[in-house]
Amino acid sequence: MSETSVAAPPIAAADRSGIRVPSFVYPIAGLVVTVFVWWLATSVLGLAHPVVLPPPEDVLRGFNANRSFILEGTLTTGLETLFGFVISSFVGFLMGIVLASSAVLERMFSPLLVAVNAVPKIAFGPMLVIWLGWGQPSIQFMIFIMCFFPVVLSTVTGLTRTPGDLAEMARALDASRLKMFLKVRLPAAMPQLLVGLKLALPLASVGAIIGEFQAGDAERPGLGSIIVQTLGQGESATAFAAFVLIAATTILLYSALLGLERLLLPWVRATTDR
């Protein structure tokens, strides 16, 4: 009897005897543990002053006292994040295609993109108000510069790492350049592109909040503007409620992106061990 046949049955038995836990249980458990530690540290042990870190019950009261105001801000920030993410991803994808299509262009402009990405984005804040004024133009530009580089980099990396056997097969079949791109290079690059999008989406939320800090619209404030206003008024519990909703909005959008990944790339999960 071979070593393979001896080793196989225990693995199969372990799989059959294992308890299958629904995937949604784990993030819920993580949330419960986090809130419990937060409550224990603030309400029971008193390790932080309520102004610095309000207890969960104070944050809940702050949310209930300003519910409509905060929910409107959540909708504003969520739409800003989604719109800016889509626009920056589309432009970044097109730029990645251009750079991947020419080694000369990639060598010319990649160092410039790296240099721009290295500049702290918050340094653009005061300049954006001068360039674009208050409100959505400045906020959307901040989201754009936060998301653009990861999408460009992932697109270039994916399109220039096409498996050699697939490329050779397409050439042997006399595929045109367009068909080579649509049928071979783009599908092979999709996993890498989705990695860039998953990196860019949380950055879109960060860009929206930074943009609202610097150039928020007072008539239609987002969560970033609400944080600035409430902290200035000493209402730290309401500000922390806005923090929580920023995190919740980002998790919701990220989960939607993961769902899109499973829809577009069902074969990835089937060919990996996770």
N, C-alpha and C positions, 0 to 999 in steps of 0.2 A: 504494500500500500504506500502510495507516495506521500510526501510531507504535506502537499497541498490538500489532499483528500482528508488527512488527519486534522488539519487546522481548520477546515471549513465548517464542520458541524457546530463547534462551540460558538463561532461568530453568529451563525444562523439562529442558534438557540438564544443567544443574548439579544438578538434583534426581536425575536418573538416574545421574549419575556419582558422587554423594556416597556415602560409606561410612556405612551405618546401624550405629550402636553401641547395643547393648542398654542400657536405662536403668539397670540395676543396676550396670553397669560404673563409672559415674561416682562414686557414693558409695564403692564399694570402692577406687577409685583415690585419692579424697580421704583415706580412712582410711589407706591405705598411705603416702601422702606425709606425713600428720600424724605417724604413728608413726616414720617415718624421721627427720623433723626432730627429734622428741622424743629419739630414740636418739642422734642426732648431737650434739645440744646437751648431753645429760647424760653419756652413756657415752664419747664421743670427745673433745669439746671441754671437758667439765667446767665448763660455764657456770653450773651450779646445784648447790648442796650436796644430797646425796641425801636429807637430812631435809626440805629445802624442795621439791625435785622429784625423786623417785626415778626411776631409769632404768626403761625398760619391762620389762627382765628381772627387776628387783627386785619390781616390781608383780606380775608373773606368779608369782614365787615366793611373795609374800605371799598371793596368791589361792589357790594350791595348798595352802599350809599351813593355810588356814582355809576350805577350799572349802565344806563343808557349812554352816558358820556364815554365810558370806556369801550363799550361794544361798538359804538360808531367809530372810535379811533382804531379799534381792531380791524374793522372792515376797511377803513382807509389804508392802513398800513399793509394789510393783506393784499389788497388790489394793487397797491404800489409795488410791492415785492413781486407779485406774479407778473405784472406787466413788464417791469424792468428786467426780470429774469428771462422772459420770453424774447424780448428785443435783443438783449445782450447776447443770449445764446444763439439767436439767428445770425446776428452780425459776426459773432465769433466763429461760428461754423463756416460761414462764407469766407472769412479771412483765413481760416485754417485750410480750406480747400485751395485757396490761391497759393498759400505758402507751400503746401504739400505738392502742388503741381510743378514747382520749379525750385530746384536746389539753390539757384542763384538768388531768387527772392527770399528764400528762407534764411540764407546766410546774410543777406543785406538787412533784413528787418527783425529777425529774432533777437539780436542784442538790444535793439531799440525797445522792443516789447518787454524784455526782461528789465531794462532800466526804468521804464515807466511803472512796471509792476512793483519795483523795489521802493518807490517813493511812498511813504505813509499816506494812505488815502485821506486821512483826516486833515492833512495839510492842504488839501484842495478845498476844504469847506469854506473858509472866508473868501477865497478867490471865486468860488462858484456863485456866491451872492453877487459879486461884482460883475461876473460874466453873464449870468443867466437870471439874476434876480431871485426873489423869494418864491417858494412854492414848488410845484411839480417839476419844472425843468431842471432845477438844481438837484432835487431828490433823485430823479431818474438818471441824471448823469452820474451821480455818486454810485447808484446801483450798477450802472453800466461799467464803470471802471473797476468795481469790485469783482464782477462776474466775468468780464471779457477774457482776461488772460487764461484762467483755467480751461475755458472752453476752446480757445485757440490752441493751447498746448496739447490738450487731449485729442483734438481733431487731427493736428499735424502728426502726432505720435501714432494714432491709429491708422491713418491713411498711408504712412510711410513704413508700416510694419506688416504689410500684407504677406501672408505665408507664401514662400517661393513656389511650392507645388501648385497652389491655386493659380498664381500668376502665369506659370508656365503652361498649365492646362488651357487657360483662356487664350494665351498667345497661339497655342497649337490649334485651337478652334477658330483662329483668325477673328477674334472678337475686336470690335471697334473700341476706340478709346472711351466712348460714352458707355458702351456695354461693360467694358472692363471696370469702369467706376461704379456703375449701378449694380452690377451682378456679383462683383468680386471684392473690390476695394472697400466700398461703403459697408456691406454686410460684415466684412472682417473687422472693420474699424468700430462698429457699433458698441461692443463692450467697453472699449477704451473711451469712446465719446460719452457713454453713460456715466463712467467714472468722473469725467470732467463736469458733467451736469450736476452730479451729486455733490461735488465739491463746491460748485458755484451757487447752488440754491441757498445754503445757510449764509453764504457771503452776501446774497441779495438781501436777506433780512437785516444783516449788519449794515449794509449800505443804506437801506431805507431808514434805519434808526439814526445813523450818523447824519444823513441828509436832513432828517427832521430836526435833529439837534441844531444844525447850522442854519437851515433855511425853511423851517416848518411854516405851514400856512395856518395863521391864527384863526381863520374863519372855518377851516375844516381840519382840525388837528389830528394827527396820527398818534400812535402810542409813544413815539419819541418825544413829540411836543407835549404830550400829557405828562410824561416823566419829568420833563423840565419844569412844567408849570406846578405840578404837585410837590415836587421836592423844594421848589422855591417858596411854597406856602407851608412847608413843614409837614406835609401829609405823606410821610414815607410809606405808610401802609397802602395807600392808593397807588403810589409809584411802583411798589412791589407787585401789586395786582397787574399792572401794565407789563412788568417784567415777565410774569407768569404767562400772560396772554401772548406775548411775543414768542416765547418758547413753544406754546401750544400751536400757534399759527404756523410756525416753522416746521414743527413735527407733522402737522396735517399736510402741508405742501410736500414735504419730503416723502411721506407715505404715499401720496398720489404719484410722485415720481417713481417710487419703487414699484407701484402697481403698473405704471407704464412700461417699466423695464421688463417686468414679467410678461407683459402682453407682447412687446416687440421682440424679446429674446427668450422664448420659452426653452430653447435648446441649451442655454447657458446653465440653468439649474440642473438639467438632465445630464450634463456632462461634467459636473463638478461634485465635490464631496460635501457641499453645504446647501 
